[in-house]
Amino acid sequence: MLTRDFLLKADCKTAFGTIEETLLLSPEQRRASLQCTLSRRPDNSPVWIFGYGSLMWNPIFDAEEVRPATLHGWHRAFCLRLTAGRGTAAQPGRMLALKEGGSTTGLAFRLPEEKLEEELELLWKREMITGCYVPTWCELTLCDGSTVTALVFVMDAAHPLFEADTRYQVIAPLIARARGPLGTNAQYLFALEQELQKHNMQDECLRGLVEHVRRLQQEAANNEESPLAAAMPYRK
């Protein structure tokens, strides 16, 4: 599992697997992206981060408050080709991002102002390795009906790793097989399912996907354990 200590020490060129050099942001580019985002901060209210994927169950950064929240105008989609972390270029998976339309339920994290840049630098190192997301200031509706301004990482549709086809029939075989230095792509999917259930949240993007991935994994396991398959001579 990704940890704060791992991320602090990580060399982004190697720690997550092999990343194509042309896609990798330098530390200076990440820093410039963060400063540009902070310069567009709409007001002096507390900075919230919207977690809709692994940030929900493994945020790593320090937060003073965590609240269930809804983001309107964006929906979850496995539209990011995963070539590092939990996938490779040879066996890519799919990672979660946000696409325009609909709404998304997740968790809002309020960052401590006195450690704001420190925590955001860590977050940028995690989320902006290749610059595949566009950090966007959005309005969130908290569970009590109040609203806050939050940073949300949405998909850059112009990025080379963007994938438009997110039908579960297409992405399930990819997620079922992909793995990398941080574990398997399927573990990520199942952790998302578990976290949403924990907070009584549902999401259309998981409909059929989790079941399909589990079935593909079970079929693969059955084939490996088959006595007939074991007895068959290897053919190149």
Buried (B, 14 or more C-beta within 10 A) or exposed (E): EBEBEEBEEBEBEEBBBBBEEEBBBEEEEBBEBBEEBBEEEEEEEBBBBBBBBBBBBBBBBEBEEBBBBBBEBBBBBBBBBBBBBBBBEEBBBBBBBBBEEBEBBBBBBBBBEEEBBEBBBBBBBBBBBBBBBBBBBBBBBBEEEEEBBBBBBBBBEEBEBBBEEBEBEEBBBBBBBBBBBBBBBBBBBBBBBEBBEEEEBEBEBBEEBBEBBBEBBEEEEEEEEEEEEEEEEEEE
